[in-house]
Every structure is written in C-alpha cells, then in structure tokens.
Amino acid sequence: MLIDTLRYELPPEGITLLGYVVRRMHKTDWLAKAVDLLSRQKTADALEAIAIYAVASSTSFGHAYYQPRFNGVGEVIQERDPITGATVTAKLESSTPHYHITYRATLNSGETFSGSENILGTTIGLRGLGMPAPSKFIFNAGAYQAEFTGTLTSELALSLFGNTKIRAYGSLDFKDNAGNAGHLSLNRQGDAAVKINDLPTITHALVRVMWLDGLKLSPQPL
C-alpha cells in the first residue's frame, strides 16, 4: 500500500509527540545505503547519505492533520522501521525551559545514528509559525564516525481554509573521521542541497511516499 509519508507520521488514530518523532525517523534506508557505500570505501558518498537522513528524519512536509499529544518527561517510545527493520527509540528528556528530545536508530547490522534536538518554542512570522530546533547527530559504523550540527526549523503555514501545511527549513554542517566535510541547506519546498569537499552540489527532494504492504503499526512505549 502506498501511503503519504506525513499520513504515516500522523496516523488517523492519533499519535504522541515521541511517536511522531519515531515515525519521522523511519527513513533508515538512507543509513542502510550509507553502510553499503562505506563497505566500498566511498566515504564522501556515505556522508552525503547520512546527511540526508539527518535532515529527513528531523522534518516533515505535507498536510498538518493534527497536533500530536504531549508525552511525560522521561517517557520513551520505540518502534521498528517497517522498511529496514531498524530499531528507533525516542525519549523526552525535559519539557522546560525547552522540549529536549533524544533519539537513536540502530540498524540490524549494528550501526547507530543518535541525536538530540531542543525545540526552542514558537516564533510568529509572515510565513507561519516556526519552531526552531538546534540539533546534533552522530553516526557510528565500526571505526567510521560522522558528526552533524545545525538548526532545523519546523514551520506551520496557516490557511484560512483549513489547509494548514507543515514544512521545514534550515542547515547542517558536518564532517567525518575520513577527512570529509560538508554543508546541507534545506528550503521550504523540501529540497536539500548538499555540498561535500570540492564535489558539485547535489540536491535531493525529501518529499516521498512509503510502501507499507498493508501494515498497520502503532508506536509502543517502553
């Protein structure tokens, strides 16, 4: 069954904030791609794939169906990515003065992607309501490690006709221990432009659909 990614992240039966974060991170096929590239010593290409996962797993694009329910501090949600089987976990570390969320994706082959974000609150602008979140991510695969830092802002574009959209924008700087470094810029249309070393800039579209084969899943608290 083909399904809009945001409909998966915000299912009709409702979801909590941590459940939404976990669903948002169910794009770990990018990490699996990076592991394959690392096995072929293509470290710059692997870094690019991990950078795309970092921004894709932190953002959503599409119709804002509803506001997720809030979790209690210390609560943890875990669910496997239905595409890759990777285990994804998210925890609400604190709610004051800001919402601080940590998370981790672990591939079946052992590689890990961990991160944290601090949602600083809501800003009001001409384009909508913005929720900036300074973020940091680390990817580990054996001796290989990559680090990412930046601020990604989720934005609600309000509409008088009930067609409110969620989107995001921002940037990440990143490097790995293989000598590669780069920058990613994300615009409100969901286009992520990646520049690594002296290679040409490559743009990826983050908006996509998922093939779930009729699966019905619900994130589970630990």
KEVOMAR-409350 format. One record per residue: x, y, z of N, C-alpha, C in turn; residue in three letters. Coordinates in Angstrom, 1 decimal, m for minus. Each point is the difference from the previous one (the first is absolute). Example, Ala and Ser with C-alpha at 12.3 -4.5 7.8 and 13.67 -1.06 7.14 Angstrom:
2
13.2|m5.7|7.8|m0.9|1.2|0.0|0.9|1.2|0.0|ALA
m0.4|1.1|m0.7|0.9|1.1|0.0|m0.8|1.1|0.8|SER
***
This chain:
222
0.8|m1.2|0.0|m0.8|1.2|0.0|0.9|1.2|0.0|MET
m0.2|0.9|m1.0|0.7|1.3|0.0|m0.7|0.9|1.0|LEU
0.8|0.8|0.8|m0.6|0.9|0.9|0.9|1.3|0.1|ILE
m0.7|1.1|0.1|0.7|1.3|0.2|0.8|m0.1|1.3|ASP
1.3|0.4|m0.1|0.9|m0.1|1.1|m0.6|0.7|1.3|THR
m0.6|1.2|m0.2|m0.5|0.7|1.2|m1.2|m0.6|0.5|LEU
m0.8|m0.7|m0.8|m1.2|m0.8|0.5|0.5|m1.1|0.9|ARG
1.2|m0.6|m0.4|0.6|m1.0|0.8|0.5|0.5|1.3|TYR
0.6|1.2|0.0|0.5|0.6|1.2|m1.1|0.5|0.9|GLU
m1.1|0.4|m0.6|m1.2|0.5|0.8|m1.2|m0.9|m0.4|LEU
0.0|m1.2|0.5|m1.1|m0.9|m0.4|m1.4|0.4|0.5|PRO
m1.0|m0.5|m0.6|m1.4|0.5|0.3|m0.4|m0.3|1.4|PRO
0.6|m1.0|0.7|m0.4|m0.4|1.3|0.7|0.9|1.1|GLU
0.8|0.9|m0.5|0.7|0.9|1.0|1.4|m0.5|0.4|GLY
0.8|0.8|0.5|1.4|m0.4|0.4|0.5|1.1|1.0|ILE
1.0|m0.4|0.8|0.7|0.9|0.9|1.1|0.7|m0.7|THR
0.6|1.0|0.6|1.1|0.7|m0.6|1.2|m0.9|m0.2|LEU
0.3|m0.9|1.0|1.1|m0.9|m0.2|m0.3|m1.1|m1.0|LEU
m1.2|m0.4|m0.1|m0.4|m0.9|m1.1|0.1|0.6|m1.3|GLY
m0.3|1.2|m0.1|0.2|0.8|m1.3|1.5|0.1|m0.3|TYR
0.8|0.3|1.0|1.5|0.0|m0.3|0.5|m1.3|m0.5|VAL
m0.4|m1.1|0.7|0.4|m1.3|m0.5|m0.4|m0.3|m1.4|VAL
m1.3|0.3|m0.3|m0.5|m0.3|m1.4|0.8|0.9|m1.0|ARG
0.3|1.2|0.4|0.8|0.9|m0.8|1.3|m0.5|m0.3|ARG
0.6|m0.8|0.9|1.3|m0.6|m0.2|0.0|m1.3|m0.8|MET
m1.2|m0.4|m0.4|0.0|m1.3|m0.8|0.3|0.3|m1.4|HIS
1.2|0.4|m0.2|0.5|0.2|m1.4|1.5|m0.5|0.0|LYS
0.2|m1.1|0.8|1.3|m0.5|0.2|0.6|m0.8|m1.2|THR
m0.8|0.0|m1.1|0.6|m0.6|m1.2|1.2|0.9|m0.5|ASP
0.0|1.3|0.4|1.1|0.9|m0.3|1.3|m0.5|0.8|TRP
m0.2|m0.4|1.2|1.1|m0.5|0.8|0.5|m1.4|m0.5|LEU
m0.9|m0.8|m0.5|0.4|m1.3|m0.6|0.8|0.3|m1.3|ALA
m0.4|1.0|m0.7|0.7|0.4|m1.2|1.4|0.4|0.4|LYS
0.2|0.8|1.1|1.3|0.5|0.4|0.9|m1.2|0.4|ALA
m0.6|m1.0|0.7|0.8|m1.1|0.4|0.5|m0.8|m1.2|VAL
m0.8|m0.1|m1.1|0.5|m0.6|m1.2|1.1|0.8|m0.7|ASP
m0.1|1.3|0.0|1.0|0.8|m0.6|1.3|m0.1|0.8|LEU
m0.1|0.0|1.4|1.2|m0.2|0.8|0.7|m1.3|m0.3|LEU
m0.8|m1.0|m0.3|0.7|m1.3|m0.3|0.8|0.0|m1.2|SER
m0.3|1.0|m0.9|0.7|0.2|m1.3|1.0|1.2|0.1|ARG
0.2|0.4|1.2|1.0|1.1|0.3|m0.4|1.3|m0.6|GLN
m1.3|0.2|m0.3|m0.5|1.3|m0.5|m0.5|0.9|1.1|LYS
1.0|0.5|0.8|m0.3|0.7|1.2|m0.8|1.3|m0.2|THR
0.4|0.8|m1.1|m0.7|1.2|m0.3|m1.4|m0.2|m0.3|ALA
m0.3|m1.0|m0.9|m1.4|m0.3|m0.3|m0.8|m0.5|1.2|ASP
0.7|m0.8|0.9|m0.7|m0.5|1.2|m0.3|1.2|0.9|ALA
0.9|1.0|0.1|m0.3|1.2|0.8|m1.2|0.7|m0.5|LEU
m0.1|0.1|m1.3|m1.1|0.7|m0.7|m1.3|m0.7|0.4|GLU
m0.1|m1.3|m0.1|m1.2|m0.8|0.3|m0.4|0.2|1.5|ALA
1.0|0.0|0.9|m0.3|0.2|1.4|m0.5|1.4|0.3|ILE
0.5|1.0|m0.7|m0.4|1.4|0.1|m1.5|0.1|m0.5|ALA
m0.3|m0.7|m1.0|m1.4|0.0|m0.5|m0.9|m0.6|1.0|ILE
0.4|m1.1|0.6|m0.8|m0.7|1.1|m0.1|1.0|1.2|TYR
1.0|0.7|0.4|m0.1|0.8|1.1|m1.0|1.1|m0.2|ALA
m0.1|0.6|m1.1|m1.0|1.0|m0.2|m1.4|m0.5|m0.3|VAL
m0.1|m1.2|m0.8|m1.2|m0.6|m0.3|m0.7|m0.5|1.3|ALA
0.8|m0.6|0.9|m0.5|m0.6|1.2|m0.4|1.1|1.1|SER
0.3|1.3|m0.3|m0.3|1.0|0.9|m1.1|1.0|m0.5|SER
m0.6|m0.3|m1.2|m0.9|0.9|m0.6|m1.2|m0.8|m0.6|THR
m1.1|0.8|m0.2|m1.1|m0.5|m0.7|m0.5|1.0|m1.0|SER
m0.7|m0.5|m1.1|m0.6|0.8|m1.0|m1.3|m0.5|m0.4|PHE
m1.0|0.9|0.0|m1.4|m0.4|m0.5|m1.1|0.6|0.9|GLY
m1.1|m0.6|m0.1|m1.2|0.5|0.7|0.1|m0.3|1.5|HIS
m0.1|1.1|0.8|0.0|m0.2|1.5|m1.3|m0.5|0.5|ALA
m0.1|m1.3|0.1|m1.3|m0.6|0.4|m0.5|0.4|1.4|TYR
0.9|0.0|0.9|m0.3|0.4|1.4|1.3|0.2|0.8|TYR
m0.2|0.5|1.3|1.1|0.1|0.9|0.2|m1.3|0.8|GLN
1.2|m0.6|0.0|0.2|m1.2|0.8|m0.2|0.3|1.5|PRO
m0.4|m1.0|0.7|m0.2|0.1|1.5|1.4|0.1|0.6|ARG
0.1|0.7|1.1|1.2|0.1|0.7|0.3|m1.2|0.9|PHE
1.3|m0.3|0.1|0.5|m1.1|0.9|0.4|0.6|1.3|ASN
0.2|m0.9|1.0|0.5|0.4|1.3|1.6|m0.1|0.0|GLY
0.6|0.9|0.8|1.5|0.0|0.0|0.5|m1.4|0.5|VAL
1.0|m0.5|m0.7|0.5|m1.3|0.3|m0.6|m1.1|m0.8|GLY
m1.1|0.3|m0.7|m0.7|m1.1|m0.8|0.8|m0.4|m1.2|GLU
0.0|m1.2|m0.4|0.7|m0.6|m1.2|m0.9|m0.7|m0.9|VAL
0.1|0.2|m1.3|m0.7|m0.7|m1.0|1.0|m0.7|m0.9|ILE
m0.4|m1.3|m0.4|0.9|m0.8|m0.9|m0.8|m0.7|m1.0|GLN
0.5|0.0|m1.2|m0.7|m0.7|m1.1|1.0|m0.3|m1.1|GLU
m0.2|m1.1|m0.7|0.9|m0.4|m1.1|m0.5|0.7|m1.3|ARG
1.0|0.4|m0.8|m0.3|0.5|m1.3|m0.5|m1.1|m0.9|ASP
m1.2|0.1|m0.5|m0.6|m1.1|m0.8|0.7|m0.4|m1.3|PRO
0.8|1.0|m0.4|0.8|m0.3|m1.3|1.2|m0.8|0.3|ILE
0.8|0.5|1.0|1.3|m0.6|0.2|0.1|m0.9|1.2|THR
m0.9|0.1|0.9|0.0|m0.7|1.3|0.9|0.6|1.0|GLY
0.5|1.2|m0.3|0.9|0.7|1.0|m0.9|0.4|1.2|ALA
0.6|m0.1|1.2|m0.7|0.4|1.2|0.2|1.5|0.3|THR
m1.1|0.7|0.2|0.1|1.4|0.2|m0.6|0.3|1.4|VAL
0.7|0.8|0.8|m0.5|0.4|1.3|0.1|1.5|0.2|THR
m1.0|0.6|0.7|0.0|1.4|0.3|m0.3|0.2|1.5|ALA
0.6|1.0|0.6|m0.3|0.2|1.4|m0.1|1.5|0.3|LYS
m1.0|0.4|0.8|m0.2|1.4|0.4|0.8|0.2|1.2|LEU
1.2|0.7|m0.1|0.9|0.3|1.1|m0.5|1.1|0.9|GLU
m0.6|1.0|m0.5|m0.6|1.1|0.8|m1.0|0.8|m0.8|SER
m0.8|0.7|0.7|m1.0|0.9|m0.7|0.1|1.4|0.4|SER
0.9|0.4|0.9|0.3|1.3|0.4|1.5|0.2|0.2|THR
0.5|1.2|m0.5|m0.7|1.1|m0.6|m0.3|m0.3|m1.5|PRO
0.5|m1.1|m0.5|m0.3|m0.4|m1.4|m0.2|m1.5|m0.1|HIS
m0.7|m0.4|m1.0|m0.1|m1.4|m0.2|1.3|m0.6|m0.6|TYR
0.6|m0.9|0.8|1.2|m0.6|m0.4|m0.2|m1.5|m0.2|HIS
0.2|m0.4|m1.3|m0.3|m1.4|m0.4|1.3|m0.6|m0.5|ILE
0.2|m1.3|0.5|1.2|m0.7|m0.5|m0.6|m1.3|m0.8|THR
0.8|m0.5|m0.9|m0.5|m1.1|m0.8|1.2|m0.8|m0.5|TYR
m0.3|m1.2|m0.5|1.0|m0.9|m0.5|m0.6|m1.0|m1.0|ARG
0.7|m0.2|m1.1|m0.4|m1.0|m0.9|1.1|m1.0|m0.1|ALA
m0.3|m1.3|0.1|1.0|m1.1|0.0|m0.4|m1.0|m1.1|THR
0.9|m0.1|m1.0|m0.2|m0.9|m1.1|0.2|m1.4|0.5|LEU
m0.6|m1.0|m0.7|0.2|m1.4|0.4|1.5|m0.4|m0.1|ASN
0.8|0.6|m0.8|1.4|m0.3|m0.1|0.8|0.7|1.1|SER
m0.6|0.8|0.8|0.7|0.6|1.2|0.4|1.5|m0.1|GLY
m0.1|0.6|m1.2|0.3|1.4|m0.1|m1.0|0.8|0.7|GLU
0.4|1.2|0.6|m0.9|0.8|0.7|0.0|1.5|m0.4|THR
m1.2|0.6|0.0|m0.1|1.4|m0.2|m0.7|0.5|1.2|PHE
0.6|0.9|0.8|m0.6|0.6|1.2|0.0|1.5|m0.1|SER
m0.9|0.6|0.7|m0.1|1.5|m0.1|m0.9|0.6|1.1|GLY
0.0|1.3|0.0|m0.8|0.7|0.9|m0.5|1.3|m0.6|SER
m1.1|0.5|0.4|m0.5|1.3|m0.4|m0.6|0.8|1.2|GLU
0.1|1.3|0.0|m0.6|0.9|0.9|m1.0|0.9|m0.7|ASN
m1.3|m0.3|0.2|m1.0|0.9|m0.6|m0.2|1.2|0.8|ILE
0.5|1.2|m0.6|0.1|1.2|0.8|m1.3|0.7|0.3|LEU
m1.1|m0.4|m0.7|m1.3|0.7|0.2|m0.5|0.3|m1.4|GLY
m1.0|0.9|0.0|m0.6|0.4|m1.2|0.2|1.5|m0.4|THR
0.4|0.2|m1.2|0.2|1.4|m0.5|m1.1|0.2|m1.0|THR
m0.4|1.3|m0.1|m1.1|0.4|m0.9|0.6|0.9|m1.1|ILE
m0.2|m0.4|m1.2|0.5|0.7|m1.2|m1.0|0.1|m1.1|GLY
0.4|0.7|m1.0|m0.9|0.2|m1.2|m0.4|m1.3|m0.7|LEU
0.9|m1.0|0.1|m0.2|m1.3|m0.7|m0.6|m1.0|0.9|ARG
m0.2|0.2|1.3|m0.7|m0.9|0.9|0.7|m0.1|1.3|GLY
m0.3|m1.1|0.7|0.5|m0.2|1.4|1.2|m0.9|m0.1|LEU
1.1|0.5|0.5|1.3|m0.7|m0.1|0.4|m0.6|1.3|GLY
0.6|m1.2|0.0|0.5|m0.7|1.2|1.4|m0.4|m0.2|MET
1.0|1.0|0.2|1.4|m0.4|m0.2|0.5|m1.0|1.0|PRO
0.8|m0.9|m0.5|0.6|m1.1|0.9|1.4|m0.2|m0.3|ALA
0.9|0.7|0.8|1.5|m0.4|m0.2|0.1|m1.5|0.3|PRO
0.8|m0.6|m0.9|0.1|m1.5|0.0|1.5|m0.4|m0.2|SER
0.2|m1.2|0.6|1.3|m0.6|m0.2|m0.2|m1.5|m0.2|LYS
0.8|m0.6|m1.0|m0.1|m1.4|m0.3|1.4|m0.6|m0.1|PHE
0.0|m1.3|0.3|1.3|m0.8|m0.1|m0.4|m1.3|m0.7|ILE
0.8|m0.5|m1.0|m0.1|m1.3|m0.6|1.2|m0.8|0.2|PHE
m0.2|m1.2|0.5|1.2|m0.9|0.2|m0.2|m1.3|m0.8|ASN
1.0|m0.4|m0.7|0.1|m1.3|m0.7|1.4|m0.5|0.1|ALA
0.2|m0.9|1.0|1.3|m0.5|0.3|1.0|1.2|0.3|GLY
1.1|0.1|m0.8|1.0|1.0|0.3|m0.5|1.4|m0.6|ALA
m1.0|0.0|m0.8|m0.4|1.2|m0.7|m1.0|0.8|0.9|TYR
0.2|1.3|0.0|m0.9|0.9|0.8|m0.2|1.3|m0.8|GLN
m1.3|0.5|0.1|m0.3|1.2|m0.6|m0.8|0.9|0.9|ALA
0.2|1.3|0.0|m0.8|0.9|1.0|m0.6|1.1|m0.8|GLU
m1.2|0.4|0.4|m0.8|1.0|m0.6|m0.6|1.0|1.0|PHE
0.0|1.2|m0.3|m0.6|1.1|0.9|m0.6|1.0|m0.9|THR
m1.1|0.6|0.6|m0.7|1.1|m0.7|m1.3|0.3|0.6|GLY
m0.8|0.8|m0.6|m1.4|0.3|0.5|m1.0|m0.2|m1.1|THR
m1.0|m0.9|0.3|m1.0|m0.3|m1.0|m1.3|0.6|0.6|LEU
m0.7|0.7|m0.8|m1.3|0.7|0.5|m1.2|m0.6|m0.7|THR
m0.9|m0.6|0.8|m1.3|m0.5|m0.5|m0.9|1.2|0.0|SER
m0.8|0.1|m1.0|m0.9|1.1|m0.2|m1.4|m0.4|m0.4|GLU
m1.0|0.6|0.6|m1.4|m0.2|m0.3|m0.4|1.2|m0.9|LEU
m0.3|m0.3|m1.2|m0.5|1.0|m1.0|m1.6|0.1|0.2|ALA
m0.5|0.9|0.6|m1.4|0.1|0.3|m0.9|0.4|m1.2|LEU
m1.2|m0.5|0.0|m0.9|0.3|m1.1|m1.4|0.3|0.6|SER
m0.7|1.0|m0.6|m1.4|0.3|0.4|m1.0|m1.1|m0.4|LEU
0.4|m0.9|m0.8|m0.9|m1.0|m0.5|0.3|m1.4|0.5|PHE
0.8|m0.1|1.2|0.2|m1.2|0.6|1.1|m0.9|m0.6|GLY
0.7|0.6|m1.0|1.0|m0.8|m0.7|1.4|0.3|0.5|ASN
0.2|m0.1|1.4|1.3|0.3|0.6|1.0|m1.0|m0.4|THR
1.2|0.5|m0.4|1.1|m0.9|m0.4|1.1|0.1|1.0|LYS
0.7|m1.2|0.1|1.2|0.0|0.8|1.2|m0.2|m0.9|ILE
1.1|0.8|0.2|1.2|0.0|m0.8|1.1|0.3|0.9|ARG
1.2|0.1|m0.6|1.2|0.3|0.8|1.1|0.7|m0.9|ALA
0.9|0.6|0.7|1.2|0.6|m0.7|1.1|0.0|1.0|TYR
1.2|0.2|m0.4|1.2|0.2|0.8|1.2|m0.5|m0.6|GLY
1.0|m0.4|0.8|1.3|m0.4|m0.5|0.8|m0.8|1.0|SER
0.9|m0.8|m0.5|0.9|m0.9|0.8|1.4|0.2|m0.5|LEU
1.0|0.0|0.9|1.4|m0.2|m0.4|0.4|m1.3|0.5|ASP
0.9|m0.7|m0.7|0.4|m1.3|0.4|1.4|m0.4|m0.5|PHE
0.5|m1.1|0.7|1.3|m0.5|m0.3|0.1|m1.4|0.4|LYS
1.0|m0.7|m0.5|0.2|m1.4|0.5|1.5|m0.2|0.3|ASP
0.4|m1.2|0.5|1.4|m0.2|0.3|0.8|m0.6|m1.1|ASN
m0.6|0.1|m1.2|0.7|m0.4|m1.2|0.5|1.2|m0.8|ALA
m0.2|1.2|0.6|0.6|1.2|m0.6|m1.1|0.8|m0.9|GLY
m1.2|m0.5|0.0|m1.0|0.7|m0.8|m0.8|1.0|0.9|ASN
m0.4|1.1|m0.7|m0.8|1.0|0.7|m1.0|0.6|m1.0|ALA
m1.2|0.5|0.6|m0.9|0.6|m1.0|m1.1|0.8|0.7|GLY
m0.9|0.5|m0.8|m1.1|0.9|0.5|m1.3|m0.4|m0.8|HIS
m1.1|0.0|0.7|m1.3|m0.3|m0.5|m0.9|1.2|0.2|LEU
m0.8|0.4|m1.0|m1.0|1.1|0.1|m1.3|m0.6|m0.4|SER
m1.0|0.2|0.8|m1.4|m0.5|m0.2|m0.9|1.2|m0.2|LEU
m0.8|0.0|m1.1|m1.0|1.0|m0.2|m1.4|m0.4|0.3|ASN
m0.9|0.9|0.0|m1.4|m0.3|0.3|m0.7|m0.9|m1.0|ARG
0.5|m0.3|m1.1|m0.6|m0.9|m1.0|0.5|m1.4|0.2|GLN
0.9|m0.2|1.0|0.5|m1.3|0.3|1.2|m0.4|m0.9|GLY
0.7|0.9|m0.5|1.2|m0.3|m0.8|1.2|0.2|0.9|ASP
0.8|m1.0|0.1|1.2|0.0|0.8|1.2|0.0|m0.9|ALA
0.8|1.1|0.0|1.2|0.2|m0.8|1.2|m0.3|0.8|ALA
0.8|m1.0|m0.5|1.1|m0.5|0.8|1.3|0.3|m0.8|VAL
1.0|0.6|0.8|1.3|0.2|m0.6|1.0|m0.6|0.9|LYS
0.8|m0.9|m0.6|1.1|m0.7|0.8|1.3|0.2|m0.7|ILE
1.0|0.4|0.8|1.3|0.2|m0.5|0.0|0.9|m1.3|ASN
0.6|m0.3|m1.0|0.0|0.8|m1.3|m0.9|m0.6|m1.0|ASP
m0.9|m1.0|0.4|m0.9|m0.6|m1.0|m1.1|0.9|m0.3|LEU
m0.7|m0.2|m1.2|m1.1|0.8|m0.3|m1.2|m0.1|1.0|PRO
m0.7|1.1|0.1|m1.2|m0.1|0.9|m1.1|m0.9|m0.6|THR
m0.5|m0.8|0.9|m1.1|m1.0|m0.4|m1.3|0.4|0.8|ILE
m1.1|0.0|m0.7|m1.3|0.3|0.6|m0.9|m1.2|0.1|THR
m0.5|m0.3|1.1|m0.9|m1.1|0.2|m1.4|0.6|0.5|HIS
m1.1|m0.6|m0.6|m1.3|0.3|0.5|m0.4|m0.9|1.1|ALA
m0.4|0.6|1.2|m0.3|m0.8|1.1|m1.4|m0.6|0.0|LEU
m0.9|0.6|m0.7|m1.4|m0.4|0.0|m0.1|m1.3|m0.8|VAL
m0.7|m1.0|0.7|m0.1|m1.3|m0.7|m1.2|m0.8|0.6|ARG
m0.3|m1.1|m0.6|m1.0|m0.9|0.5|0.7|m1.3|0.5|VAL
m0.8|m0.8|0.8|0.5|m1.3|0.5|m0.8|m1.1|m0.4|MET
0.6|m1.2|m0.2|m0.6|m1.2|m0.4|m0.1|m0.9|1.3|TRP
m1.2|m0.2|0.5|m0.2|m0.6|1.3|m0.6|m1.4|m0.1|LEU
m0.5|m0.4|m1.2|m0.5|m1.3|m0.2|m1.1|m0.4|1.0|ASP
m0.9|1.0|0.3|m1.1|m0.2|0.8|0.2|m0.1|1.5|GLY
1.3|0.4|0.5|0.3|m0.1|1.4|m0.7|1.0|0.8|LEU
m0.5|m0.3|1.2|m0.5|1.0|0.9|0.8|m0.1|1.2|LYS
0.7|1.1|0.4|0.9|0.0|1.1|m0.3|1.1|1.0|LEU
0.3|m0.2|1.2|m0.2|1.1|1.0|1.3|0.0|0.9|SER
0.6|1.1|0.2|1.2|0.1|0.8|m0.3|m0.4|1.4|PRO
0.9|m0.7|0.7|m0.2|m0.6|1.3|0.9|0.7|1.0|GLN
m0.5|0.3|1.2|0.8|0.6|1.1|0.8|m1.1|0.6|PRO
1.2|0.3|0.5|0.8|m0.9|0.7|m0.3|0.0|1.5|LEU
***
